[in-house]
Amino acid sequence: MGRISMTWTHQTERGDPLKVLERRQEASRARTCAGCKQIRLITSPFGGRRVLRCALGEEIGQRCSKYEERTAP
């Protein structure tokens, strides 16, 4: 008989549920563009709202290949 595997979780995600949640949150932060030095907060000419924009013209959200970490002042 073959071994039954759980399809909803990876083998590496077993164990303490709190640690699993922490690992998942760390991984999701690593895939975003948050912390990139190219992100700018600008005032939109349409209604005056302040919005985040990428100075390189990339879409905000997922990390692109041009990601550069912001250095501390």
Buried (B, 14 or more C-beta within 10 A) or exposed (E): EEEEEEEEEEEEBEEEEEEBEEEEEEEEEEEEBBEBEBBEEEEEEEEEEEEEBBEEEBEBEEBBEEBEEEEEE
